[in-house]
């Protein structure tokens, strides 16, 4: 059974090619579930409860009126990429809040996109959400750690591109061996926690 899980994971890694996933794995208690964050377009891979999209939307709107896409970008930025809600979680939440009268939408004069604001009826809930915004659950250490890993990955990719573009056949073959060994070591790290 374990072999099949590893084989499936290896197949997924190969299918992604040399690219790194845009989002990190989540610690216990991190976001997961359909539409909860950005892994694979919103398919959850972590364990734990889902992030509070409603609270995040309301907390952001206490700062200024925003479009739905702006909210996605803001949450992504504030968590260092650790949580990027999908449109499939943000837009239904906005629709629900609008239906409840908690927020109101006005179309921009130029673009036609809706910009949302807090209504008087929603001000108390929004103020409470802003006191403990959901993105604060992502510890700064986790965010910094992801930044470090992403930077190291980007530098490794740059080195790989150099080998592929200017290296000899022998050098490219050795680079492939290094990648294979690195992949095995990364899966071995995951295996330690199981």
KOLVO-249454 format. One record per residue: residue in three letters; z, y, x of N, C-alpha, C, CB in turn; residue number from 1. Coordinates in Angstrom, 2 decimals, decimal comma. Glycine has a CB too. Layout:
% KOLVO-249454
{'ALA' {Z Y X} {Z Y X} {Z Y X} {Z Y X} NUM};
...
% end
This chain:
% KOLVO-249454
{'UNK' {0,00 -1,20 0,83} {0,00 0,00 0,00} {0,00 1,25 0,87} {1,22 0,01 -0,94} 1};
{'UNK' {0,86 1,21 1,92} {0,93 2,36 2,81} {-0,40 2,58 3,52} {2,05 2,16 3,84} 2};
{'UNK' {-1,06 1,47 3,89} {-2,36 1,57 4,55} {-3,36 2,29 3,65} {-2,89 0,18 4,92} 3};
{'UNK' {-3,35 1,94 2,36} {-4,30 2,55 1,43} {-4,04 4,04 1,28} {-4,22 1,86 0,07} 4};
{'UNK' {-2,76 4,42 1,25} {-2,44 5,85 1,15} {-2,94 6,59 2,38} {-0,92 6,07 0,97} 5};
{'UNK' {-2,71 6,00 3,57} {-3,16 6,65 4,80} {-4,67 6,72 4,85} {-2,62 5,91 6,02} 6};
{'UNK' {-5,33 5,64 4,43} {-6,79 5,61 4,44} {-7,35 6,70 3,52} {-7,32 4,22 4,02} 7};
{'UNK' {-6,75 6,84 2,34} {-7,19 7,87 1,40} {-6,99 9,26 1,99} {-6,44 7,75 0,06} 8};
{'UNK' {-5,84 9,46 2,65} {-5,58 10,77 3,26} {-6,57 11,06 4,37} {-4,14 10,84 3,81} 9};
{'UNK' {-6,89 10,04 5,18} {-7,86 10,23 6,25} {-9,23 10,57 5,68} {-7,95 8,96 7,13} 10};
{'UNK' {-9,59 9,90 4,59} {-10,88 10,17 3,95} {-10,93 11,61 3,45} {-11,13 9,19 2,78} 11};
{'UNK' {-9,86 12,08 2,85} {-9,82 13,47 2,36} {-9,96 14,44 3,51} {-8,51 13,74 1,59} 12};
{'UNK' {-9,28 14,14 4,63} {-9,35 15,04 5,78} {-10,78 15,11 6,31} {-8,40 14,57 6,90} 13};
{'UNK' {-11,46 13,95 6,35} {-12,84 13,95 6,84} {-13,76 14,71 5,89} {-13,34 12,52 7,03} 14};
{'UNK' {-13,52 14,56 4,59} {-14,36 15,24 3,61} {-14,25 16,76 3,74} {-13,97 14,81 2,20} 15};
{'UNK' {-13,08 17,23 4,18} {-12,92 18,67 4,37} {-13,56 19,14 5,66} {-11,46 19,04 4,36} 16};
{'UNK' {-14,01 18,20 6,48} {-14,63 18,58 7,73} {-13,60 19,11 8,69} {-15,73 19,62 7,51} 17};
{'UNK' {-13,99 20,12 9,48} {-13,09 20,66 10,48} {-12,23 21,79 9,93} {-13,88 21,13 11,67} 18};
{'UNK' {-12,43 22,18 8,67} {-11,70 23,33 8,14} {-10,25 23,01 7,86} {-12,37 23,82 6,87} 19};
{'UNK' {-9,39 24,01 7,96} {-7,99 23,85 7,64} {-7,77 24,23 6,19} {-7,11 24,69 8,57} 20};
{'UNK' {-6,89 23,56 5,48} {-6,63 23,95 4,09} {-6,07 25,35 4,06} {-5,67 22,96 3,41} 21};
{'UNK' {-6,41 26,14 3,04} {-5,96 27,53 3,00} {-4,49 27,69 2,66} {-6,77 28,28 2,01} 22};
{'UNK' {-3,80 26,62 2,27} {-2,42 26,75 1,87} {-1,60 25,63 2,50} {-2,29 26,72 0,36} 23};
{'UNK' {-0,33 25,92 2,79} {0,51 24,92 3,45} {1,10 23,93 2,47} {1,62 25,60 4,20} 24};
{'UNK' {1,60 22,82 2,98} {2,39 21,93 2,12} {3,68 22,64 1,75} {2,69 20,57 2,81} 25};
{'UNK' {4,23 22,31 0,59} {5,41 23,01 0,13} {6,66 22,22 0,42} {5,30 23,31 -1,34} 26};
{'UNK' {7,75 22,93 0,73} {9,04 22,25 0,90} {9,56 21,80 -0,45} {10,06 23,17 1,59} 27};
{'UNK' {10,59 20,93 -0,46} {11,17 20,53 -1,74} {11,61 21,76 -2,52} {12,37 19,57 -1,53} 28};
{'UNK' {11,28 21,77 -3,81} {11,61 22,92 -4,63} {10,49 23,94 -4,67} {12,86 23,57 -4,12} 29};
{'UNK' {9,43 23,72 -3,86} {8,32 24,64 -3,86} {7,43 24,42 -5,06} {7,51 24,50 -2,59} 30};
{'UNK' {6,41 25,26 -5,20} {5,57 25,18 -6,39} {4,69 23,95 -6,40} {4,71 26,41 -6,50} 31};
{'UNK' {4,37 23,49 -7,60} {3,43 22,39 -7,76} {2,96 22,38 -9,20} {4,07 21,03 -7,38} 32};
{'UNK' {2,09 21,44 -9,48} {1,63 21,29 -10,86} {0,32 22,00 -11,09} {2,68 21,81 -11,83} 33};
{'UNK' {-0,40 21,62 -12,14} {-1,70 22,20 -12,42} {-1,62 23,70 -12,60} {-2,31 21,56 -13,64} 34};
{'UNK' {-2,47 24,43 -11,87} {-2,52 25,87 -12,03} {-1,36 26,58 -11,37} {-2,56 26,21 -13,48} 35};
{'UNK' {-0,47 25,88 -10,70} {0,71 26,53 -10,16} {0,45 27,32 -8,91} {1,76 25,52 -9,89} 36};
{'UNK' {-0,49 26,87 -8,07} {-0,75 27,58 -6,84} {-2,13 27,22 -6,34} {0,31 27,27 -5,77} 37};
{'UNK' {-2,41 27,55 -5,11} {-3,78 27,52 -4,66} {-4,28 26,28 -3,99} {-3,98 28,57 -3,79} 38};
{'UNK' {-3,48 25,28 -3,72} {-3,99 24,07 -3,09} {-5,12 23,50 -3,93} {-2,87 23,02 -2,90} 39};
{'UNK' {-6,28 23,39 -3,35} {-7,38 22,69 -4,02} {-7,69 23,28 -5,37} {-7,05 21,24 -4,17} 40};
{'UNK' {-7,60 24,62 -5,51} {-7,94 25,24 -6,77} {-6,89 25,02 -7,85} {-9,24 24,73 -7,25} 41};
{'UNK' {-5,64 24,80 -7,44} {-4,57 24,74 -8,41} {-4,01 23,36 -8,63} {-5,04 25,28 -9,69} 42};
{'UNK' {-4,52 22,34 -7,92} {-3,96 20,99 -8,07} {-2,74 20,88 -7,17} {-5,02 19,89 -7,73} 43};
{'UNK' {-1,59 20,56 -7,76} {-0,35 20,55 -7,01} {-0,23 19,33 -6,12} {0,81 20,61 -7,94} 44};
{'UNK' {0,39 19,52 -4,94} {0,64 18,41 -4,04} {2,11 18,33 -3,67} {-0,21 18,53 -2,80} 45};
{'UNK' {2,87 19,37 -3,94} {4,26 19,36 -3,57} {5,12 18,76 -4,65} {4,73 20,75 -3,25} 46};
{'UNK' {6,41 18,59 -4,34} {7,36 18,14 -5,35} {8,27 19,30 -5,69} {8,18 16,91 -4,86} 47};
{'UNK' {8,88 19,26 -6,86} {9,81 20,31 -7,24} {9,31 21,03 -8,47} {10,01 21,30 -6,10} 48};
{'UNK' {10,04 22,06 -8,85} {9,68 22,74 -10,08} {8,52 23,70 -9,86} {10,87 23,47 -10,65} 49};
{'UNK' {7,87 24,04 -10,95} {6,73 24,94 -10,86} {7,22 26,37 -10,67} {5,84 24,83 -12,10} 50};
{'UNK' {6,43 27,20 -10,02} {6,84 28,59 -9,83} {6,79 29,36 -11,15} {5,94 29,28 -8,79} 51};
{'UNK' {7,55 30,41 -11,20} {7,67 31,21 -12,41} {6,57 32,27 -12,44} {9,07 31,86 -12,50} 52};
{'UNK' {5,42 31,91 -12,99} {4,29 32,83 -13,03} {4,62 34,02 -13,94} {3,01 32,10 -13,53} 53};
{'UNK' {5,26 33,75 -15,06} {5,61 34,82 -15,99} {6,48 35,87 -15,30} {6,34 34,25 -17,22} 54};
{'UNK' {7,52 35,39 -14,61} {8,42 36,31 -13,91} {7,70 37,11 -12,83} {9,56 35,55 -13,30} 55};
{'UNK' {6,78 36,46 -12,13} {6,04 37,15 -11,07} {5,15 38,26 -11,65} {5,18 36,15 -10,29} 56};
{'UNK' {4,48 37,96 -12,76} {3,62 38,94 -13,42} {4,43 40,16 -13,84} {2,91 38,31 -14,64} 57};
{'UNK' {5,55 39,91 -14,50} {6,37 41,02 -14,99} {6,96 41,83 -13,85} {7,49 40,48 -15,88} 58};
{'UNK' {7,41 41,15 -12,78} {7,98 41,86 -11,64} {6,93 42,76 -10,99} {8,53 40,86 -10,60} 59};
{'UNK' {5,71 42,26 -10,86} {4,64 43,07 -10,27} {4,32 44,30 -11,12} {3,38 42,23 -10,07} 60};
{'UNK' {4,30 44,10 -12,43} {3,92 45,20 -13,32} {4,99 46,28 -13,42} {3,62 44,66 -14,70} 61};
{'UNK' {6,20 46,00 -12,92} {7,20 47,08 -12,86} {6,85 48,05 -11,74} {8,62 46,51 -12,64} 62};
{'UNK' {6,01 47,61 -10,81} {5,63 48,47 -9,69} {4,46 49,38 -10,03} {5,29 47,62 -8,48} 63};
{'UNK' {3,44 48,80 -10,68} {2,27 49,60 -11,07} {1,38 48,75 -11,99} {1,46 50,07 -9,80} 64};
{'UNK' {0,51 49,39 -12,77} {-0,46 48,62 -13,57} {-1,38 47,83 -12,64} {-1,28 49,55 -14,49} 65};
{'UNK' {-1,75 46,63 -13,03} {-2,61 45,78 -12,20} {-3,57 44,96 -13,03} {-1,76 44,85 -11,33} 66};
{'UNK' {-4,68 44,58 -12,38} {-5,58 43,56 -12,93} {-5,00 42,19 -12,61} {-7,03 43,71 -12,36} 67};
{'UNK' {-5,47 41,16 -13,30} {-5,04 39,80 -13,02} {-5,34 39,38 -11,59} {-5,69 38,84 -13,98} 68};
{'UNK' {-6,54 39,74 -11,10} {-6,90 39,33 -9,74} {-6,03 40,03 -8,70} {-8,38 39,64 -9,48} 69};
{'UNK' {-5,66 41,28 -8,98} {-4,76 41,99 -8,07} {-3,42 41,25 -7,97} {-4,53 43,44 -8,55} 70};
{'UNK' {-2,95 40,72 -9,09} {-1,68 40,00 -9,09} {-1,76 38,76 -8,21} {-1,28 39,62 -10,52} 71};
{'UNK' {-2,86 38,03 -8,32} {-3,07 36,85 -7,47} {-3,01 37,24 -6,00} {-4,43 36,16 -7,79} 72};
{'UNK' {-3,71 38,33 -5,65} {-3,74 38,78 -4,26} {-2,35 39,22 -3,78} {-4,73 39,93 -4,09} 73};
{'UNK' {-1,62 39,91 -4,64} {-0,29 40,40 -4,27} {0,67 39,24 -4,00} {0,27 41,31 -5,37} 74};
{'UNK' {0,67 38,24 -4,88} {1,57 37,10 -4,70} {1,19 36,33 -3,44} {1,53 36,17 -5,93} 75};
{'UNK' {-0,10 36,16 -3,22} {-0,60 35,49 -2,01} {-0,11 36,23 -0,77} {-2,14 35,42 -2,02} 76};
{'UNK' {-0,24 37,55 -0,79} {0,16 38,36 0,36} {1,66 38,31 0,60} {-0,28 39,81 0,16} 77};
{'UNK' {2,44 38,39 -0,48} {3,89 38,46 -0,33} {4,52 37,14 0,08} {4,51 38,92 -1,61} 78};
{'UNK' {3,80 36,04 -0,09} {4,31 34,74 0,35} {3,59 34,24 1,59} {4,18 33,71 -0,78} 79};
{'UNK' {2,81 35,10 2,22} {2,09 34,69 3,42} {1,11 33,57 3,19} {3,06 34,29 4,47} 80};
{'UNK' {0,59 33,47 1,96} {-0,35 32,41 1,64} {0,31 31,15 1,12} {-1,17 32,07 2,84} 81};
{'UNK' {1,66 31,12 1,06} {2,36 29,92 0,62} {2,21 29,68 -0,87} {3,83 30,01 0,98} 82};
{'UNK' {1,97 30,73 -1,64} {1,77 30,58 -3,09} {0,67 31,53 -3,51} {3,10 30,86 -3,89} 83};
{'UNK' {-0,42 30,97 -3,98} {-1,51 31,77 -4,54} {-1,81 31,20 -5,93} {-2,78 31,74 -3,62} 84};
{'UNK' {-1,27 31,82 -6,97} {-1,50 31,28 -8,31} {-2,99 31,24 -8,63} {-0,76 32,13 -9,36} 85};
{'UNK' {-3,40 30,23 -9,37} {-4,80 30,12 -9,76} {-5,07 31,01 -10,96} {-5,16 28,65 -10,08} 86};
{'UNK' {-6,32 31,41 -11,17} {-6,67 32,15 -12,39} {-6,26 31,37 -13,64} {-8,17 32,44 -12,43} 87};
{'UNK' {-6,27 30,04 -13,54} {-5,90 29,20 -14,68} {-4,43 29,27 -15,04} {-6,26 27,80 -14,40} 88};
{'UNK' {-3,61 29,84 -14,16} {-2,20 30,05 -14,52} {-1,91 31,53 -14,82} {-1,28 29,56 -13,40} 89};
{'UNK' {-2,59 32,43 -14,11} {-2,34 33,86 -14,31} {-2,89 34,36 -15,64} {-2,95 34,67 -13,17} 90};
{'UNK' {-4,15 34,08 -15,93} {-4,78 34,69 -17,11} {-4,20 34,19 -18,44} {-6,26 34,42 -17,08} 91};
{'UNK' {-3,92 32,90 -18,59} {-3,25 32,48 -19,83} {-1,86 33,12 -19,99} {-3,12 30,96 -19,87} 92};
{'UNK' {-1,16 33,30 -18,86} {0,16 33,96 -18,92} {0,01 35,40 -19,39} {0,85 33,91 -17,54} 93};
{'UNK' {-1,00 36,10 -18,86} {-1,24 37,48 -19,28} {-1,58 37,54 -20,78} {-2,40 38,10 -18,46} 94};
{'UNK' {-2,38 36,59 -21,25} {-2,75 36,56 -22,66} {-1,52 36,34 -23,53} {-3,79 35,47 -22,92} 95};
{'UNK' {-0,65 35,41 -23,10} {0,56 35,12 -23,86} {1,47 36,35 -23,91} {1,31 33,94 -23,23} 96};
{'UNK' {1,66 37,00 -22,76} {2,52 38,19 -22,72} {1,96 39,31 -23,58} {2,69 38,67 -21,27} 97};
{'UNK' {0,64 39,42 -23,59} {0,01 40,45 -24,42} {0,21 40,11 -25,91} {-1,50 40,57 -24,09} 98};
{'UNK' {0,06 38,84 -26,25} {0,26 38,41 -27,64} {1,70 38,67 -28,10} {-0,08 36,93 -27,79} 99};
{'UNK' {2,63 38,53 -27,17} {4,05 38,74 -27,50} {4,42 40,22 -27,54} {4,93 38,02 -26,48} 100};
{'UNK' {3,50 41,08 -27,10} {3,79 42,51 -27,09} {4,61 42,95 -25,89} {4,51 42,90 -28,33} 101};
{'UNK' {4,73 42,08 -24,88} {5,53 42,38 -23,69} {4,72 43,26 -22,72} {5,97 41,08 -22,98} 102};
{'UNK' {3,41 43,04 -22,68} {2,52 43,86 -21,86} {1,37 44,35 -22,74} {1,99 43,06 -20,63} 103};
{'UNK' {0,71 45,38 -22,27} {-0,46 45,91 -22,99} {-1,60 46,02 -21,99} {-0,15 47,30 -23,65} 104};
{'UNK' {-2,82 45,86 -22,49} {-4,01 45,91 -21,64} {-4,87 47,11 -22,00} {-4,82 44,61 -21,76} 105};
{'UNK' {-5,45 47,72 -20,96} {-6,42 48,80 -21,17} {-7,58 48,54 -20,23} {-5,78 50,22 -20,92} 106};
{'UNK' {-8,80 48,68 -20,73} {-9,97 48,45 -19,89} {-10,19 49,65 -18,98} {-11,21 48,18 -20,75} 107};
{'UNK' {-10,56 49,34 -17,73} {-10,92 50,41 -16,80} {-12,16 51,13 -17,30} {-11,16 49,85 -15,38} 108};
{'UNK' {-12,26 52,40 -16,96} {-13,41 53,19 -17,42} {-14,71 52,68 -16,79} {-13,21 54,67 -17,07} 109};
{'UNK' {-14,63 52,20 -15,54} {-15,86 51,78 -14,87} {-16,15 50,30 -14,94} {-15,80 52,18 -13,45} 110};
{'UNK' {-15,19 49,48 -14,48} {-15,48 48,06 -14,30} {-15,38 47,22 -15,54} {-14,59 47,52 -13,31} 111};
{'UNK' {-14,64 47,65 -16,54} {-14,50 46,84 -17,73} {-13,41 45,78 -17,63} {-15,78 46,19 -18,04} 112};
{'UNK' {-12,74 45,69 -16,47} {-11,65 44,72 -16,33} {-10,38 45,28 -16,94} {-11,43 44,36 -14,84} 113};
{'UNK' {-9,55 44,39 -17,43} {-8,30 44,82 -18,06} {-7,24 45,11 -17,00} {-7,80 43,75 -19,03} 114};
{'UNK' {-6,60 46,23 -17,15} {-5,44 46,57 -16,32} {-4,21 46,52 -17,23} {-5,60 48,01 -15,63} 115};
{'UNK' {-3,19 45,81 -16,78} {-2,03 45,56 -17,64} {-0,86 46,46 -17,27} {-1,62 44,10 -17,54} 116};
{'UNK' {-0,07 46,81 -18,29} {1,15 47,59 -18,10} {2,26 46,98 -18,96} {0,91 49,09 -18,47} 117};
{'UNK' {3,50 47,29 -18,59} {4,66 46,83 -19,35} {4,83 47,71 -20,58} {5,95 46,85 -18,47} 118};
{'UNK' {5,11 47,10 -21,71} {5,41 47,88 -22,92} {6,91 48,16 -22,99} {4,93 47,12 -24,20} 119};
{'UNK' {7,29 49,02 -23,90} {8,71 49,31 -24,08} {9,46 48,04 -24,48} {8,92 50,41 -25,14} 120};
{'UNK' {8,81 47,21 -25,30} {9,44 45,97 -25,75} {9,67 45,00 -24,60} {8,59 45,30 -26,83} 121};
{'UNK' {8,85 45,09 -23,57} {8,98 44,16 -22,45} {9,74 44,71 -21,26} {7,64 43,75 -22,00} 122};
{'UNK' {10,22 45,94 -21,36} {10,82 46,60 -20,20} {12,09 45,90 -19,70} {11,14 48,03 -20,53} 123};
{'UNK' {12,92 45,41 -20,63} {14,17 44,76 -20,21} {13,89 43,45 -19,47} {15,07 44,49 -21,44} 124};
{'UNK' {12,99 42,63 -20,02} {12,64 41,36 -19,36} {12,00 41,62 -18,00} {11,69 40,52 -20,25} 125};
{'UNK' {11,14 42,62 -17,94} {10,47 42,94 -16,68} {11,46 43,42 -15,62} {9,39 44,00 -16,91} 126};
{'UNK' {12,41 44,24 -16,04} {13,41 44,73 -15,09} {14,25 43,58 -14,54} {14,33 45,77 -15,76} 127};
{'UNK' {14,58 42,64 -15,41} {15,35 41,46 -14,96} {14,53 40,62 -13,98} {15,78 40,60 -16,17} 128};
{'UNK' {13,24 40,46 -14,27} {12,37 39,68 -13,37} {12,26 40,35 -12,00} {10,97 39,51 -13,98} 129};
{'UNK' {12,22 41,68 -12,00} {12,07 42,41 -10,74} {13,32 42,30 -9,86} {11,77 43,89 -11,02} 130};
{'UNK' {14,48 42,01 -10,47} {15,71 41,85 -9,69} {15,64 40,64 -8,78} {16,92 41,73 -10,63} 131};
{'UNK' {15,05 39,56 -9,27} {14,89 38,33 -8,46} {13,46 37,84 -8,60} {15,92 37,21 -8,90} 132};
{'UNK' {12,50 38,52 -7,97} {11,10 38,13 -8,13} {10,86 36,73 -7,58} {10,18 39,13 -7,42} 133};
{'UNK' {10,02 35,94 -8,26} {9,80 34,54 -7,85} {9,32 34,37 -6,41} {8,80 33,90 -8,77} 134};
{'UNK' {8,58 35,36 -5,90} {8,09 35,19 -4,52} {9,22 35,25 -3,50} {7,04 36,27 -4,19} 135};
{'UNK' {10,40 35,75 -3,90} {11,55 35,79 -2,99} {12,08 34,38 -2,69} {12,66 36,64 -3,58} 136};
{'UNK' {11,68 33,39 -3,54} {12,11 32,01 -3,30} {11,50 31,44 -2,02} {11,74 31,13 -4,49} 137};
{'UNK' {10,41 32,04 -1,57} {9,77 31,56 -0,35} {10,46 32,21 0,83} {8,24 31,88 -0,35} 138};
{'UNK' {11,31 31,44 1,51} {12,09 31,98 2,61} {11,16 32,55 3,67} {12,99 30,90 3,22} 139};
{'UNK' {11,62 33,63 4,30} {10,80 34,27 5,32} {10,49 33,31 6,46} {11,50 35,52 5,87} 140};
{'UNK' {11,44 32,43 6,75} {11,20 31,45 7,82} {10,05 30,54 7,50} {12,45 30,63 8,07} 141};
{'UNK' {9,94 30,12 6,22} {8,83 29,27 5,81} {7,51 30,01 5,93} {9,03 28,78 4,37} 142};
{'UNK' {7,51 31,27 5,49} {6,30 32,08 5,57} {5,89 32,28 7,02} {6,51 33,43 4,88} 143};
{'UNK' {6,85 32,62 7,88} {6,54 32,83 9,30} {6,04 31,55 9,95} {7,79 33,35 10,05} 144};
{'UNK' {6,66 30,43 9,58} {6,25 29,15 10,15} {4,80 28,85 9,78} {7,17 28,02 9,66} 145};
{'UNK' {4,42 29,11 8,52} {3,05 28,88 8,11} {2,08 29,78 8,85} {2,91 29,09 6,61} 146};
{'UNK' {2,46 31,05 9,06} {1,62 31,96 9,82} {1,37 31,41 11,23} {2,26 33,37 9,90} 147};
{'UNK' {2,45 30,92 11,87} {2,33 30,38 13,23} {1,39 29,19 13,26} {3,70 29,98 13,77} 148};
{'UNK' {1,54 28,27 12,28} {0,69 27,09 12,24} {-0,76 27,47 11,99} {1,18 26,11 11,16} 149};
{'UNK' {-0,97 28,42 11,07} {-2,33 28,85 10,76} {-2,99 29,49 11,99} {-2,32 29,83 9,58} 150};
{'UNK' {-2,22 30,31 12,72} {-2,77 30,94 13,92} {-3,12 29,90 14,97} {-1,77 31,96 14,50} 151};
{'UNK' {-2,22 28,92 15,16} {-2,49 27,86 16,14} {-3,73 27,07 15,73} {-1,27 26,92 16,28} 152};
{'UNK' {-3,87 26,80 14,44} {-5,04 26,08 13,95} {-6,32 26,86 14,18} {-4,88 25,76 12,49} 153};
{'UNK' {-6,27 28,17 13,94} {-7,46 29,00 14,14} {-7,87 29,02 15,61} {-7,19 30,43 13,64} 154};
{'UNK' {-6,89 29,07 16,49} {-7,20 29,06 17,93} {-7,79 27,73 18,36} {-5,94 29,37 18,75} 155};
{'UNK' {-7,26 26,63 17,78} {-7,81 25,32 18,10} {-9,25 25,20 17,60} {-6,95 24,21 17,49} 156};
{'UNK' {-9,53 25,76 16,43} {-10,89 25,73 15,90} {-11,85 26,53 16,78} {-10,91 26,27 14,47} 157};
{'UNK' {-11,37 27,65 17,30} {-12,20 28,46 18,20} {-12,56 27,67 19,45} {-11,47 29,77 18,58} 158};
{'UNK' {-11,57 26,96 20,00} {-11,82 26,15 21,19} {-12,81 25,03 20,87} {-10,51 25,55 21,73} 159};
{'UNK' {-12,68 24,42 19,68} {-13,60 23,36 19,28} {-15,02 23,89 19,15} {-13,15 22,74 17,96} 160};
{'UNK' {-15,17 25,07 18,55} {-16,51 25,66 18,42} {-17,15 25,88 19,79} {-16,45 26,99 17,66} 161};
{'UNK' {-16,33 26,33 20,75} {-16,86 26,56 22,10} {-17,38 25,26 22,71} {-15,76 27,17 23,01} 162};
{'UNK' {-16,60 24,19 22,54} {-17,02 22,89 23,08} {-18,31 22,42 22,39} {-15,90 21,83 22,91} 163};
{'UNK' {-18,37 22,55 21,08} {-19,53 22,08 20,34} {-20,79 22,88 20,71} {-19,28 22,17 18,84} 164};
{'UNK' {-20,64 24,16 20,98} {-21,79 25,01 21,25} {-22,26 24,92 22,71} {-21,47 26,44 20,91} 165};
{'UNK' {-21,32 24,83 23,63} {-21,70 24,94 25,04} {-21,37 23,69 25,87} {-21,02 26,14 25,65} 166};
{'UNK' {-20,65 22,72 25,28} {-20,24 21,56 26,05} {-21,34 20,53 26,21} {-19,06 20,92 25,42} 167};
{'UNK' {-21,14 19,63 27,16} {-22,06 18,52 27,35} {-21,76 17,44 26,31} {-21,95 17,94 28,79} 168};
{'UNK' {-22,62 16,44 26,25} {-22,38 15,33 25,32} {-21,04 14,66 25,62} {-23,52 14,30 25,39} 169};
{'UNK' {-20,73 14,50 26,91} {-19,48 13,87 27,30} {-18,29 14,72 26,85} {-19,45 13,66 28,82} 170};
{'UNK' {-18,40 16,04 27,01} {-17,30 16,93 26,61} {-17,10 16,92 25,09} {-17,58 18,37 27,09} 171};
{'UNK' {-18,21 16,85 24,36} {-18,09 16,79 22,91} {-17,45 15,48 22,46} {-19,46 16,96 22,25} 172};
{'UNK' {-17,80 14,40 23,13} {-17,20 13,10 22,80} {-15,70 13,13 23,08} {-17,88 11,97 23,60} 173};
{'UNK' {-15,30 13,73 24,20} {-13,87 13,83 24,52} {-13,15 14,72 23,52} {-13,68 14,36 25,96} 174};
{'UNK' {-13,83 15,77 23,07} {-13,23 16,65 22,06} {-12,99 15,89 20,76} {-14,14 17,87 21,80} 175};
{'UNK' {-13,94 15,02 20,40} {-13,78 14,22 19,19} {-12,57 13,28 19,33} {-15,07 13,40 18,91} 176};
{'UNK' {-12,37 12,74 20,54} {-11,23 11,86 20,77} {-9,91 12,62 20,64} {-11,32 11,22 22,16} 177};
{'UNK' {-9,90 13,87 21,14} {-8,70 14,71 21,02} {-8,39 14,98 19,55} {-8,88 16,05 21,78} 178};
{'UNK' {-9,43 15,27 18,77} {-9,23 15,53 17,34} {-8,67 14,29 16,64} {-10,55 15,96 16,68} 179};
{'UNK' {-9,21 13,12 16,98} {-8,77 11,89 16,35} {-7,31 11,61 16,69} {-9,65 10,72 16,79} 180};
{'UNK' {-6,95 11,85 17,95} {-5,57 11,64 18,39} {-4,64 12,63 17,69} {-5,46 11,77 19,92} 181};
{'UNK' {-5,09 13,88 17,57} {-4,28 14,90 16,90} {-4,05 14,54 15,44} {-4,95 16,28 17,00} 182};
{'UNK' {-5,11 14,07 14,77} {-4,97 13,65 13,38} {-3,94 12,55 13,24} {-6,32 13,18 12,83} 183};
{'UNK' {-3,99 11,56 14,13} {-3,03 10,45 14,07} {-1,60 10,94 14,27} {-3,37 9,39 15,12} 184};
{'UNK' {-1,43 11,89 15,20} {-0,09 12,41 15,48} {0,45 13,21 14,30} {-0,11 13,29 16,74} 185};
{'UNK' {-0,42 13,95 13,62} {0,02 14,71 12,46} {0,46 13,79 11,34} {-1,08 15,64 11,98} 186};
{'UNK' {-0,29 12,70 11,11} {0,13 11,75 10,07} {1,41 11,04 10,48} {-0,98 10,72 9,81} 187};
{'UNK' {1,61 10,84 11,78} {2,85 10,21 12,25} {4,06 11,12 11,95} {2,76 9,91 13,77} 188};
{'UNK' {3,86 12,43 12,05} {4,92 13,39 11,71} {5,28 13,26 10,25} {4,48 14,85 12,02} 189};
{'UNK' {4,26 13,16 9,39} {4,52 12,99 7,95} {5,26 11,68 7,67} {3,20 13,03 7,16} 190};
{'UNK' {4,87 10,65 8,39} {5,48 9,32 8,18} {6,97 9,33 8,51} {4,77 8,27 9,03} 191};
{'UNK' {7,38 10,20 9,43} {8,80 10,26 9,82} {9,66 10,70 8,64} {9,00 11,23 11,01} 192};
{'UNK' {9,11 11,50 7,73} {9,91 12,03 6,63} {9,93 11,12 5,42} {9,40 13,39 6,23} 193};
{'UNK' {9,19 10,03 5,46} {9,13 9,12 4,30} {10,22 8,08 4,37} {7,76 8,44 4,20} 194};
% end
